[in-house]
Amino acid sequence: MLLLLALTGTGLFDLAILGYPGLLIFAAILGNVRLFLSVLLFVIVQCVFVT
């Protein structure tokens, strides 16, 4: 959902990009290291796709 908001908005300058750190924080708190690293990789790939 954050990716779609960023794509329809102004890309990396859209406020939807600020949701990614929140997603990473929840993954770090509620999950284990494997979940955090997989979400981190997913976020990096999405940010590269947006640019």
C-alpha positions, 0 to 999 in steps of 0.5 A: 500500500505504501508503494502504491501511495508513493507511485501515485504521489511524488515518488520519494518526496511523498509522505508515504515514504515516512511509513517505511521506518514505522514498518521497520520498527514494528518488524524489529519489535514484534519479530525476529532478526530474520523478519526484520532483514526480510522487511528491510530488503523488501523496503530497499527494493521498493525504494529502488523501484520508485526511483 
